[in-house]
Amino acid sequence: MVIPTYWGREKAIGWQEGDAIYDHPTPLDEPGTLQRIIDSTAILEDADYQLVIIGVSTAADIELQVERKVKEILNRSSGRVKAHLFSHTHLRKAKQLLETKGRKNFAPLLSLRGYSNVRNMCLFAAHLLSAEVVILIDDDELFHDSHFLTKARQFIGKTLQGKPIWAVAGYYVDAEENYLRHIDREPWMTYWDKTGIMNRAFQQIIGQEPRLKETPFVFGGNMVLHYELFTRIPFDPGITRGEDIDYLINARMFGYPLFLDNQLSIKHLAPHKPHPLWRRLREDIYRFVFERAKIASQNNRVGMTRVEPEALDPYPGEFLKDNLPELIYKSNLMLATEYLQKGDIAASQECLRNIYLAQFDAPPKIDPFDSLVALQKSWSQMMEFSALEKVSVELKEALFGEASP
């Protein structure tokens, strides 16, 4: 089980130019949610697992402070298993060790900046600990099902209708244990009904039988991945967020379907996102434009499967089709008008800027499909190399020589 935890500067200082951008990193002078999720593992009836915490800093100059903070939390947490810490110091050790073995070319694959890179470090850490299965959890969640691990292991590595099950996704519930999302509809959502479309997808996949079925969406904080998959398919650093569904697309392209278990739930109690609507819309624009470009740039390759937007309906498929530019234009124009009516000229201008960015900045500068193919090859080679007995022992001793209680 691997849990990334994101930390930023003290609250009074806040984000500074050049710092990494995450949804809600915890200020160093606040307690955060990490201890809560670790303490909640006490309800799990099965303690046969290893726990790794990935400590992520938003800025290089506070990395050591972040590591000390996370260690302090681990030392006072009441989880049933000891937690290994993997953070920036450990990352540097890993890179140095690979470089001494003549594998400096792997260094770009190892990073703790950006959601996709952090997810990849979750996979890398699990691999170094010789895990057959990795469970990805987020620190703003809470275990509420004592049978979670039993369910997580139930199907992984087996087959369903002749298809091997190398990945199983669970889902999120809120504090009241509802899996559907609530939002007050506004006029601008006429062309960007993301929550409504997501709920339609959730009702089809989570709310209906059978228990296990192929899914067009996944939740990054509740994923179960088998060695067969995570040593071959990485998260794509080309996408800034939405890396979980992008991973599903990547996996499908290489012939790995992902399944959702409608009994595998975890509470998601995320802090309030402080970002304004226009910025959240901008983040969606970048992720969907990137994924649409990746799908559109596919070409026939041996051993790969072509993925079409319709195969990802209703979500995220509805945002990956030819009408995406029209949806972006109309929704931002309507939101800009609403802001203008409220007297918020600056926000209105940002909405219009979204339309510009969608056309001139969001499209990837390099072919995202070719880039994925090259990334997958390098990732597989690195995972194979790090699994060699001598290399694996040295990496494990260097990075996980000590476990924090």
C-alpha positions in Angstrom: 0.0 0.0 0.0 1.5 3.3 -1.1 0.2 6.7 0.1 1.6 10.0 -1.3 1.4 13.1 0.9 1.9 16.6 -0.4 3.3 19.4 1.7 3.9 23.2 1.0 5.4 26.2 2.7 3.9 27.5 6.0 0.5 29.0 5.6 1.6 32.6 6.1 4.1 32.2 3.3 1.9 30.2 0.9 2.7 29.3 -2.7 5.6 31.0 -4.4 6.6 31.3 -8.0 8.3 28.2 -9.1 6.7 25.9 -6.5 4.9 22.8 -7.8 1.1 23.1 -8.0 -1.1 20.6 -6.3 -4.8 20.8 -5.4 -4.3 21.1 -1.6 -0.8 20.6 -0.3 -0.7 20.8 3.5 1.2 23.8 4.9 4.1 22.7 7.1 2.6 24.4 10.1 -0.7 22.4 9.9 -1.4 18.8 10.9 -2.8 17.7 7.6 -4.6 14.4 7.0 -1.8 11.9 6.8 -2.0 10.7 10.3 -5.8 10.2 9.9 -5.5 7.8 7.0 -2.7 5.8 8.7 -4.6 5.6 11.9 -7.7 4.4 10.0 -5.7 1.3 8.8 -6.2 -0.1 12.3 -9.7 -1.2 11.3 -8.3 -3.4 8.5 -8.7 -7.1 9.5 -5.7 -8.0 7.3 -2.3 -6.7 8.3 -0.3 -8.7 5.8 1.0 -5.8 3.7 3.8 -3.2 3.6 3.1 0.5 3.8 5.1 3.2 2.0 4.5 6.9 2.4 5.8 9.1 -0.4 6.7 12.5 1.0 6.3 15.2 -1.6 7.5 18.8 -1.2 6.2 21.7 -3.4 9.6 23.3 -3.3 13.3 22.2 -3.2 14.2 24.5 -0.3 11.7 22.9 2.1 12.3 19.2 1.2 14.2 18.4 4.4 11.5 20.1 6.5 8.9 18.0 4.8 10.8 14.8 5.4 11.1 15.7 9.1 7.4 16.5 9.3 6.3 13.3 7.7 8.7 11.3 10.0 7.2 12.9 13.0 3.7 11.9 11.9 4.8 8.3 11.2 6.4 8.1 14.7 3.1 9.0 16.4 0.7 7.2 14.1 -1.1 4.1 15.3 -1.3 2.0 12.2 -0.8 -1.8 12.6 2.2 -2.0 10.2 5.5 -0.1 10.1 5.6 2.6 7.4 8.6 3.1 5.0 9.2 6.7 4.0 10.3 7.5 0.4 11.0 11.1 -0.2 13.4 13.5 -1.9 16.5 12.2 -0.1 15.7 8.7 -1.1 15.0 9.7 -4.6 18.5 11.3 -4.9 20.0 8.0 -3.5 18.1 6.0 -6.1 19.3 8.2 -9.0 22.9 8.1 -7.7 22.8 4.3 -7.4 21.5 3.8 -10.9 24.0 6.3 -12.2 26.9 4.4 -10.6 25.7 1.3 -12.5 25.8 3.1 -15.8 22.0 3.7 -16.0 21.9 7.5 -15.9 19.3 7.3 -18.8 16.7 6.2 -16.2 17.1 9.3 -14.2 14.4 11.3 -16.1 11.9 8.6 -15.1 12.4 9.3 -11.4 10.8 12.5 -10.1 8.7 13.7 -7.3 7.3 16.8 -9.1 3.8 16.5 -10.6 1.0 14.1 -10.0 2.0 11.5 -12.7 5.7 11.4 -11.5 4.6 11.0 -7.9 2.3 8.1 -8.9 5.2 6.5 -10.8 7.3 6.8 -7.6 4.5 4.9 -5.9 4.9 2.1 -8.4 8.7 2.2 -8.2 8.8 2.0 -4.4 6.4 -1.0 -4.5 8.6 -2.7 -7.1 11.7 -2.2 -5.0 9.9 -3.9 -2.1 9.2 -6.9 -4.4 5.5 -6.3 -4.3 3.3 -8.5 -6.5 0.4 -6.0 -6.0 0.4 -2.3 -5.2 -2.6 -0.5 -3.7 -2.6 3.3 -4.4 -4.3 5.3 -1.6 -4.4 9.1 -1.0 -3.8 10.8 2.3 -7.1 12.7 2.3 -9.0 9.4 2.5 -10.3 7.2 5.3 -10.7 3.4 5.5 -14.3 2.6 6.6 -14.5 -1.0 5.5 -12.6 -3.6 7.6 -12.7 -6.0 4.7 -11.0 -3.6 2.2 -7.8 -5.5 1.7 -9.6 -8.8 1.4 -11.8 -7.3 -1.4 -8.8 -5.6 -3.0 -7.0 -9.0 -3.3 -10.1 -11.0 -4.3 -9.9 -10.6 -8.1 -6.4 -9.3 -8.9 -4.4 -11.8 -10.9 -7.4 -13.9 -11.9 -9.5 -13.8 -15.1 -12.9 -12.5 -16.1 -14.5 -13.9 -19.2 -11.1 -15.0 -20.4 -9.5 -11.6 -19.7 -6.7 -11.4 -17.2 -7.3 -8.9 -14.3 -4.2 -6.9 -13.8 -5.9 -3.8 -12.4 -8.9 -3.3 -10.2 -10.3 0.2 -9.3 -12.4 0.9 -6.3 -14.4 4.1 -5.8 -14.9 7.1 -3.5 -17.7 7.8 -1.1 -18.3 11.0 0.8 -18.8 11.5 4.5 -22.3 10.2 4.2 -21.1 7.2 2.1 -22.7 8.4 -1.2 -20.8 7.8 -4.4 -22.6 10.3 -6.5 -21.4 13.9 -6.5 -23.6 16.8 -5.7 -23.3 20.2 -7.3 -25.7 23.1 -7.8 -26.2 23.5 -11.5 -25.5 26.8 -13.1 -26.3 28.1 -16.6 -22.6 27.9 -17.8 -22.7 24.1 -17.2 -25.1 23.7 -20.1 -22.0 22.9 -22.3 -19.8 21.6 -19.5 -21.9 19.2 -17.4 -18.9 17.4 -16.1 -20.5 16.4 -12.7 -23.7 15.3 -14.4 -21.8 13.1 -16.9 -19.6 11.7 -14.1 -22.7 10.8 -12.1 -24.2 9.1 -15.1 -21.0 7.0 -15.5 -21.0 6.2 -11.8 -24.6 5.0 -11.8 -23.8 2.7 -14.8 -20.6 1.2 -13.4 -20.7 1.5 -9.6 -24.5 1.4 -9.2 -25.2 -1.7 -11.3 -24.3 -5.4 -11.3 -22.2 -7.3 -11.9 -19.8 -6.5 -9.1 -16.7 -6.5 -11.3 -16.8 -4.9 -14.8 -14.6 -3.1 -17.3 -14.7 0.6 -16.6 -14.0 3.8 -18.5 -12.9 5.7 -15.4 -10.8 5.0 -12.3 -10.0 6.8 -9.0 -6.3 7.4 -8.5 -6.6 7.1 -4.7 -8.2 3.6 -4.9 -6.4 1.5 -7.4 -5.1 -2.0 -7.2 -2.4 -2.8 -9.8 -0.6 -6.1 -10.4 3.1 -6.5 -11.0 2.3 -7.6 -14.6 0.8 -4.1 -15.3 2.7 -1.6 -13.1 6.2 -2.8 -14.2 5.2 -2.3 -17.8 2.8 0.7 -17.9 3.8 4.1 -16.3 1.7 7.2 -15.6 2.3 9.8 -18.3 4.1 12.9 -17.0 2.8 14.8 -20.0 -0.5 15.3 -18.3 -0.7 17.7 -15.4 -3.7 16.2 -13.6 -6.3 13.5 -14.3 -3.4 11.1 -14.4 -5.6 8.3 -13.1 -7.9 8.1 -16.1 -5.0 8.9 -18.4 -3.4 5.8 -17.0 -6.5 3.8 -17.9 -6.2 5.0 -21.4 -2.5 4.2 -21.5 -3.2 0.7 -20.2 -5.9 0.1 -22.7 -3.6 1.1 -25.6 -1.2 -1.6 -24.5 -4.0 -4.2 -24.2 -4.7 -4.0 -20.5 -8.3 -3.4 -19.5 -9.1 -2.0 -16.1 -12.0 -3.3 -14.0 -14.0 -1.6 -11.3 -15.2 -3.4 -8.2 -18.5 -1.9 -6.9 -17.8 -3.2 -3.4 -14.3 -1.6 -3.0 -14.9 1.8 -1.5 -13.0 4.3 0.6 -14.1 7.6 2.1 -12.7 10.6 0.3 -12.7 13.6 2.6 -10.7 16.1 0.6 -10.1 19.6 1.9 -12.0 22.4 0.1 -10.3 23.4 -3.1 -9.5 27.2 -3.0 -9.3 27.6 -6.7 -11.9 29.7 -8.6 -14.1 28.1 -11.2 -12.2 29.5 -14.1 -9.0 27.9 -12.9 -10.6 24.5 -12.3 -12.1 24.7 -15.8 -8.7 25.5 -17.2 -7.2 22.5 -15.5 -9.9 20.3 -17.1 -9.2 21.9 -20.5 -5.5 21.0 -20.3 -6.2 17.4 -19.3 -8.9 16.7 -21.9 -7.0 18.4 -24.7 -4.0 16.3 -24.0 -5.9 13.0 -23.8 -7.8 13.8 -27.0 -4.6 14.5 -28.8 -3.1 11.3 -27.5 -6.1 9.3 -28.8 -6.1 11.2 -32.1 -2.4 10.6 -32.7 -2.6 6.8 -32.3 -1.1 4.8 -35.1 -1.2 1.0 -35.8 1.5 -0.8 -33.9 2.0 -4.5 -33.2 0.7 -5.5 -29.9 -1.2 -2.3 -29.3 -5.0 -1.6 -29.2 -6.6 1.4 -30.7 -8.7 3.3 -28.1 -11.7 5.4 -29.4 -13.5 8.1 -27.3 -16.8 6.2 -27.6 -15.2 3.3 -25.7 -14.8 5.7 -22.8 -18.4 6.9 -22.7 -20.0 8.5 -20.9 -17.0 9.7 -18.8 -14.4 10.8 -19.9 -15.5 10.0 -23.4 -17.9 12.9 -23.7 -15.0 15.3 -23.4 -12.6 13.5 -25.8 -14.5 13.9 -29.0 -14.4 16.3 -32.0 -16.8 18.8 -30.3 -14.4 19.5 -27.4 -13.3 22.9 -28.8 -17.0 23.9 -29.1 -17.7 22.8 -25.5 -14.7 24.8 -24.3 -15.7 27.9 -26.3 -19.4 27.9 -25.3 -18.9 27.0 -21.6 -16.2 29.6 -21.1 -18.1 32.3 -22.9 -21.1 31.7 -20.7 -19.0 31.6 -17.5 -17.3 34.8 -18.6 -20.7 36.5 -19.0 -21.8 35.3 -15.5 -18.6 36.7 -14.0 -19.2 40.0 -15.9 -22.7 40.3 -14.5 -21.3 39.9 -11.0 -18.7 42.7 -11.7 -15.7 40.3 -11.6 -13.9 41.6 -14.7 -10.6 39.8 -14.0 -12.3 36.4 -13.7 -14.3 37.1 -16.9 -11.0 37.8 -18.7 -9.5 34.6 -17.4 -12.4 32.6 -18.9 -11.8 34.2 -22.3 -8.1 33.4 -21.8 -9.2 29.7 -21.3 -10.5 29.8 -24.9 -7.2 31.1 -26.2 -5.1 28.6 -24.2 -7.2 25.7 -25.3 -6.2 26.4 -28.9 -2.6 27.7 -28.6 -1.1 26.3 -25.4 -2.9 23.2 -24.2 -2.2 21.1 -27.3 1.0 19.0 -26.6 4.0 20.2 -28.4 5.2 16.7 -29.2 3.2 13.7 -30.4 1.7 12.3 -27.2 1.2 8.8 -28.6 4.8 8.4 -29.8 6.0 9.9 -26.5 3.9 7.3 -24.6 5.4 4.5 -26.6 8.9 5.6 -25.9 8.1 6.2 -22.2 6.6 2.7 -21.9 9.8 1.1 -23.4 12.1 3.0 -21.0 9.9 2.3 -18.0 9.8 -1.4 -18.7 13.6 -1.5 -19.1 14.1 0.4 -15.8 11.8 -1.9 -13.9 13.5 -5.0 -15.4 17.0 -3.6 -14.5 16.0 -2.7 -10.9 14.6 -6.2 -10.4 18.0 -7.8 -11.0 18.9 -9.5 -7.8 22.1 -7.5 -6.9 20.6 -4.2 -8.0 17.3 -4.8 -6.2 19.2 -5.6 -2.9 21.3 -2.5 -3.1 18.4 -0.2 -3.9 16.3 -1.7 -1.1 19.0 -1.4 1.5 19.8 2.1 0.4 16.3 3.3 0.4 14.4 1.2 3.0 17.2 0.2 5.4 15.1 1.7 8.2 11.4 1.5 8.8 9.7 4.2 10.9 7.2 2.9 13.5 
